[in-house]
Amino acid sequence: GKNVWKLDMRLDHLVPQHIFTHRGKKQMVGTIVKLEDQAEIKRVIESLCPVVLNAAFFDRPRISNKTSKEYTLDEREKRLIRRIYSEDFRIFKYQL
């Protein structure tokens, strides 16, 4: 049988993202765009969609959570994150 991932979509941000884009070392999707890069998202969407996008969508102010607090990871937390998301760090060139 095929390997089928049954994920609770409320937790999809906790799952290493390479699960959605790669099988082993092979990339299974045509385009990967980091959500942090709004200009790249706009460029990719415009290249894939033959419609004019409303620039206001990309130029709108971002909602900020004014109640959020700064949090500094300790070394144990950093090691755990590096272990769980090691393939994401390698594939997507993320920094911790």
N, C-alpha and C positions, 0 to 999 in steps of 0.2 A: 504494500500500500504506500501511498504518498504521505510524506510528512506534512501534516496540516497544523498550522499554528492557530489555536483558539485563544484569542486574547480578549481580555476585558478592556474595551476601548477607553475606559476611564483611566486606565493605567498605561496607555500607549506611550506616554512621554517617559516612563520609567524603563521601558524595554530598550535595550541597545538598538540604535536605529539601523545598524547594518542588517539586522534581521529582516527589515522591510526592503532592502535594496540589493543584497548580495546573497548568493548561495555559494558557500565556500569562498574562494578567491574571485569568483566570477560575478561581475556587476550585472544585475538582471533588469535594471531600469535604464532608460535612455538618458535621462537628465537628473542630476542631483543639484539642488540649490539650497544653500543654507538660509534659513529664515532670517538670520541676522543681517543679511545683505539685501536690503530692499531694492537697490538699483539693479542687482543681478536678477532678482525675482521679476521685476518689471521687464527687463530685456528678454528673459526666457519666455514669459507669458506672451509678450508682444510677438515674438518670433513663432510661437506655436498657434496663436489665435489670430485669424484673419479679421478681427474686429478692432475698432479703436477703443482703447481702454480709457476710462475716466481717470485722468491724472489726479483728480482730487482723492481718489482711493489711496494712491501712493504718497501723496503730499500731505495727507491729513496728520494732525498732531497725534502722537502716540499717547494712549491712556497710561498714566503712571499710577502706581499704587503708593500713595503717600504714606500709608501705614507700614510699608515694608521697612525692615531694618537691615542694616549691613550685617553680614555674617561671615566670619572667617573660618575656613575649614582647618581643622587640626591635621597633623600628619597621618593619623590613623584613618581619618575620613578620606584624605587624598589617596592613600594606598588602596582603600576599598573601591573608590571610584575608578582609579586607574585599572584595577583588576577586572571589575564588572564591565567597564566600557573600553577595554584595551583595543578591541578591533575598531570601534568608532574613532578613537584617537588616531589610530594608524590610517584608516581609510579616508576619514574626513579632515584629517590634519588639525584636529582640535588641540588647544592648549589648556593645561590646568594650572 
